[in-house]
Amino acid sequence: MLVLKIERWGFIMLDFTWKVFSQTGNIDTYLLFKELEKDNHEIPGIQDEELASLDSPIS
């Protein structure tokens, strides 16, 4: 159960960080997003579909 909570928290952080980056274009936020993304790949069980849903065009 703890692993599920960690996975969900990681996804929430990825989602939030991506939304902030997409609205601001701040490179530091993007680098944080990439670091969090890398860390989430190290935790088994993260679904690629969840990460792919974060990809959206920047307008």
Protein Blocks (a to p, Z undefined) as FASTA:
>chain_A
ZZmmmmmmmmmmmmmmmmmmmmnopaklmmmmmmmmmmmmmpghiafklmmmmpccdZZ
